[in-house]
């Protein structure tokens, strides 16, 4: 691997915004992206003329399937008034907008453009759960799809392999879920804004209102262990281990470092970025790791000159609770087999030594697949600028954050490190 990868020009994020994530039957992709775009405009400290944007890079996985409409680059460009400037759509399954971000960075670094809009959007809720599962399964490798794998099954196999190899169990998946809901509670744009304790109480009150016996759970793990409240989806994964079906959009504004101060006195530098690819399940050497993540991380660390210990806060691709645990290890934050222990010990909570998914993650913030990668950047933008409100990481001297976005069954991954200077 090339140890001397560098960008020809330093690239910075000077604005970031997103729509609320959730289920919005009254909105389409254009509506959601316009909301994200307006939020981004308001975030640019010194303001700017949107007409100065020179190009759009847009991530979208499969609105072709979900809403029967393709060619989203120019459609979104028209919605935000950028026509006739170039608009390029990228597709990398759940990493689609992370790829758009990468292309936008490269366009700035090359000197081709000085101001680029990067975004992502997906509308998934117009299809049934079964149809969404079918659409997402288009991102499996052919062998996996042909034998009937959908994503809960893929990550169920992954979890079973991890349990067998390292001695973890369902209670450790529960630790991830509990943390996710604690963080989602504090994110006003998250799809799920309730802690598990609050959800438990709501279910008790609903039962009492119906004149039924109120369920009695000793704590959150007892609730998650109740098959009535948390049914199995694909062993050992249960409902609360899975991210939801979501609609949403996110976008960021990129510029070269040389003109960053025209927009803000607090730009976010792209310190390093990497991309990797990986094999399908049938060809993997180890079901408890993602080679694409390891390759992307190695490239980003080499470019930035930073190490895993330097990353102070990170958004990782927790499409399922087991995924978060594995990513902690593949990114070098904790040794193999120690990710689940780190979560259990509270090390990944907002006040821990390595805060992970302060947004609530895909699990609670939501996962409109084409928007996820850029929405992770939006969260790190807020955290490193000290603007995350109630969910702000309390760590002193917060300076380095990162985003990790995985596509398919591990076939595509990006890892990007950001630095406040």
Residue pairs with C-beta under 8 A, 6 or more apart in sequence:
1 295
1 298
1 299
1 302
2 302
3 302
4 302
5 299
5 302
5 303
6 303
7 105
7 106
7 109
7 270
7 303
8 109
8 110
8 111
9 108
9 109
9 110
9 111
9 256
9 257
9 258
10 109
10 256
10 257
10 258
10 269
10 270
11 105
11 108
11 109
11 254
11 255
11 256
11 257
11 269
11 270
12 254
12 255
12 256
12 257
12 260
12 267
12 268
12 269
12 270
13 252
13 253
13 254
13 267
13 268
13 270
13 377
13 381
13 418
14 44
14 253
14 254
14 255
14 260
14 263
14 264
14 267
14 268
15 40
15 41
15 43
15 44
15 48
15 252
15 253
15 263
15 264
16 40
16 43
16 250
16 251
16 252
16 253
16 377
16 378
16 381
16 382
17 36
17 37
17 38
17 39
17 40
17 41
17 42
17 43
17 250
17 251
17 252
17 378
18 36
18 39
18 189
18 248
18 249
18 250
18 251
18 371
18 374
18 375
18 378
19 32
19 33
19 35
19 36
19 39
19 189
19 248
19 249
19 250
20 35
20 188
20 189
20 191
20 248
21 189
21 190
21 191
21 246
21 247
21 248
21 365
21 366
21 367
21 368
21 371
21 375
22 191
22 246
22 247
22 248
22 366
23 125
23 191
23 245
23 246
23 247
24 31
24 32
24 123
24 125
24 247
25 125
25 126
27 123
27 247
28 67
28 123
29 60
29 63
29 67
29 69
29 72
29 75
29 76
29 121
29 122
29 123
29 249
30 75
30 76
30 79
32 121
32 123
32 247
32 248
32 249
33 76
33 79
33 80
33 119
33 121
33 249
33 251
34 79
34 80
35 249
36 119
36 121
36 248
36 249
36 250
36 251
36 371
37 80
37 117
37 119
37 251
40 251
40 252
40 253
41 50
43 381
44 253
44 263
44 264
45 263
45 264
45 265
45 266
46 262
46 263
46 264
48 115
48 253
48 262
48 263
50 80
50 81
50 82
51 81
52 115
53 82
53 85
53 115
53 116
53 117
53 253
54 85
54 86
54 113
54 114
54 115
54 116
55 85
55 86
55 87
55 88
55 104
55 107
55 113
55 116
55 117
56 73
56 76
56 77
56 80
56 82
56 85
56 86
56 87
56 88
56 116
56 117
56 118
56 119
57 88
57 90
57 100
57 101
57 103
57 104
57 107
57 116
57 117
57 118
57 119
58 72
58 73
58 76
58 77
58 87
58 88
58 89
58 90
58 97
58 100
58 118
58 119
58 120
58 121
59 89
59 90
59 91
59 92
59 95
59 96
59 97
59 98
59 99
59 100
59 101
59 119
59 120
59 121
59 370
59 371
59 373
59 374
60 72
60 89
60 90
60 91
60 96
60 97
60 120
60 121
60 122
60 370
61 91
61 92
61 93
61 94
61 96
61 122
61 139
61 369
61 370
62 91
62 122
62 135
62 136
62 138
62 369
62 370
63 69
63 70
63 72
63 121
63 122
63 123
63 370
64 70
65 127
65 135
65 138
66 122
66 123
66 124
66 126
66 127
66 132
66 135
67 123
67 126
69 75
71 89
72 89
72 121
73 87
73 88
73 89
74 83
74 87
76 87
76 119
76 121
77 83
77 85
77 87
80 117
82 117
88 100
88 103
89 100
90 96
90 97
90 99
90 100
90 103
91 99
92 98
92 99
92 407
92 408
92 412
93 139
93 369
93 407
93 408
93 411
93 412
94 139
94 317
94 319
94 367
94 369
94 372
94 373
94 405
94 406
94 407
94 408
95 317
95 372
95 373
95 405
95 406
95 407
95 408
95 412
95 413
95 414
96 120
96 369
96 370
96 373
96 407
97 118
97 119
97 120
97 250
97 370
97 371
97 372
97 373
97 374
97 375
97 405
98 372
98 373
98 374
98 376
98 403
98 405
98 407
98 414
98 416
99 275
99 373
99 412
99 414
100 118
100 119
100 120
100 373
100 374
101 118
101 252
101 373
101 374
101 377
101 414
101 416
102 273
102 275
102 414
102 416
103 118
104 116
104 117
104 118
104 254
105 254
105 270
105 273
107 113
107 116
108 114
108 116
108 254
108 255
108 256
109 256
114 255
114 256
114 259
115 253
115 254
115 255
116 253
116 254
116 255
117 251
117 252
117 253
117 254
118 251
118 252
118 253
118 254
118 374
119 249
119 250
119 251
119 252
119 371
119 374
120 249
120 250
120 251
120 368
120 370
120 371
120 372
120 373
120 374
120 375
121 248
121 249
121 250
121 368
121 370
121 371
122 246
122 247
122 248
122 249
122 368
122 369
122 370
122 371
123 247
123 368
124 132
124 135
124 245
124 246
124 247
124 368
124 369
125 245
125 246
125 247
127 135
129 245
132 245
133 150
133 151
133 152
134 150
136 150
136 151
136 369
137 145
137 149
137 150
137 151
138 145
139 407
139 408
139 409
139 411
140 149
140 150
140 151
140 154
140 280
140 408
140 409
141 279
141 280
141 281
141 282
141 408
141 409
141 411
143 280
143 281
143 282
144 154
144 280
144 281
144 282
144 409
149 281
149 409
150 234
151 319
151 320
151 409
152 233
152 234
152 237
152 242
152 320
153 234
154 281
154 409
155 234
155 237
155 319
155 320
155 322
155 323
156 233
156 234
156 235
156 236
156 237
157 281
157 287
158 287
158 288
158 320
158 322
158 323
158 326
159 173
159 236
159 237
159 320
159 322
160 235
160 236
161 287
161 288
162 168
162 287
162 288
162 322
162 325
162 326
162 340
163 169
163 236
165 288
165 337
166 288
166 336
166 337
166 340
168 325
168 340
170 225
170 236
170 238
171 221
172 325
172 340
172 343
172 344
173 236
173 237
173 241
173 321
173 322
173 325
174 220
174 221
174 224
174 225
174 321
175 340
175 343
175 344
176 241
176 318
176 321
176 322
176 324
176 325
176 343
176 363
177 196
177 224
177 240
177 241
177 321
177 363
178 196
178 220
178 221
178 224
179 343
179 348
179 349
179 356
179 357
180 318
180 321
180 357
180 360
180 361
180 363
180 364
181 192
181 194
181 195
181 196
181 199
181 360
181 363
181 364
182 195
182 349
182 350
183 350
183 357
183 358
183 359
183 360
183 361
183 364
183 391
184 190
184 191
184 192
184 193
184 194
184 359
184 360
184 361
184 363
184 364
184 365
185 193
185 194
185 195
185 198
185 360
186 360
186 389
186 390
186 391
187 193
187 359
187 360
187 364
187 365
187 391
188 389
189 365
190 359
190 360
190 364
190 365
190 366
191 244
191 246
191 364
191 365
191 366
192 244
192 360
192 363
192 364
192 366
193 364
194 202
196 220
196 223
196 224
196 240
197 220
199 223
200 215
200 217
200 220
200 223
203 215
203 229
204 214
204 215
205 214
207 213
207 214
207 215
208 214
215 226
215 228
215 229
217 223
217 226
217 229
223 229
223 230
224 230
224 238
224 240
227 238
230 238
230 239
230 240
231 238
231 239
232 238
232 239
233 239
233 241
233 242
237 320
237 321
237 322
240 321
241 320
241 321
241 322
242 319
242 320
242 363
243 318
243 319
243 320
243 361
243 362
243 363
243 366
243 367
244 363
244 366
244 367
246 366
246 367
246 368
247 368
248 366
248 368
248 371
248 375
249 368
249 371
250 371
250 374
250 375
250 377
250 378
251 374
252 374
252 377
252 378
252 381
253 263
255 262
255 263
255 267
257 267
257 269
260 267
261 267
266 385
266 420
268 380
268 381
268 384
268 385
268 418
268 419
268 420
269 418
269 419
269 420
269 421
270 416
270 417
270 418
271 303
271 304
271 305
271 306
271 400
271 417
271 418
271 419
272 299
272 300
272 301
272 302
272 303
272 304
272 305
272 306
272 416
272 417
273 299
273 300
273 303
273 414
273 415
273 416
273 417
274 295
274 296
274 297
274 298
274 299
274 300
274 301
274 302
274 303
274 414
274 415
274 416
275 295
275 296
275 299
275 412
275 413
275 414
275 415
276 291
276 292
276 293
276 294
276 295
276 296
276 297
276 299
276 412
276 413
277 292
277 295
277 411
277 412
277 413
278 284
278 290
278 291
278 292
278 293
278 295
278 410
278 411
278 412
278 413
279 291
279 410
279 411
280 409
280 411
281 287
281 409
284 291
284 410
285 291
288 326
288 336
289 326
289 329
289 330
289 336
290 326
290 327
290 330
290 406
290 410
290 413
291 410
292 406
292 410
292 411
292 412
292 413
293 327
293 330
293 331
293 404
293 406
293 410
293 413
293 415
294 330
295 413
296 404
296 413
296 414
296 415
297 308
297 330
297 331
297 332
297 404
297 415
299 415
300 402
300 415
300 416
300 417
301 307
301 308
301 332
301 417
304 417
304 419
306 400
306 417
306 419
307 332
308 331
308 332
308 333
310 400
311 331
311 333
311 354
311 400
311 401
311 402
311 417
312 354
312 355
312 393
312 395
312 398
312 399
312 400
312 401
313 354
313 355
313 356
313 358
313 380
313 383
313 384
313 393
313 395
313 398
313 400
313 401
313 402
314 331
314 333
314 354
314 355
314 356
314 357
314 380
314 401
314 402
314 403
314 404
315 356
315 357
315 358
315 359
315 361
315 376
315 379
315 380
315 401
315 402
315 403
315 404
316 323
316 324
316 327
316 328
316 331
316 356
316 357
316 361
316 404
317 323
317 327
317 362
317 372
317 404
317 405
317 406
318 324
318 327
318 357
318 361
318 362
318 363
319 362
319 367
319 406
321 363
323 406
324 339
324 343
324 356
324 357
324 361
325 339
325 340
325 343
326 339
327 339
327 404
327 406
328 334
328 339
328 342
328 343
328 348
328 354
328 356
329 335
329 336
329 337
329 338
329 339
331 402
331 404
331 415
333 339
333 342
333 354
334 341
334 342
334 347
334 354
342 348
342 354
346 352
347 353
347 354
348 354
348 355
348 356
348 357
349 355
350 358
350 391
350 393
350 394
351 393
351 394
355 393
355 395
357 363
357 365
358 379
358 383
358 388
358 391
358 393
359 365
359 375
359 376
359 379
359 391
362 372
365 375
365 379
372 405
373 403
373 405
373 414
376 403
376 404
376 405
377 403
377 416
377 418
379 388
379 403
380 401
380 402
380 403
380 418
381 387
381 418
382 388
382 389
383 392
383 393
383 398
383 401
384 398
384 399
384 400
384 401
384 418
384 419
384 420
385 420
386 392
386 398
398 420
399 419
399 420
399 421
400 417
400 418
400 419
400 420
401 417
401 418
402 415
402 416
402 417
402 418
403 414
403 415
403 416
403 418
404 413
404 414
404 415
405 413
405 414
405 415
406 412
406 413
407 413
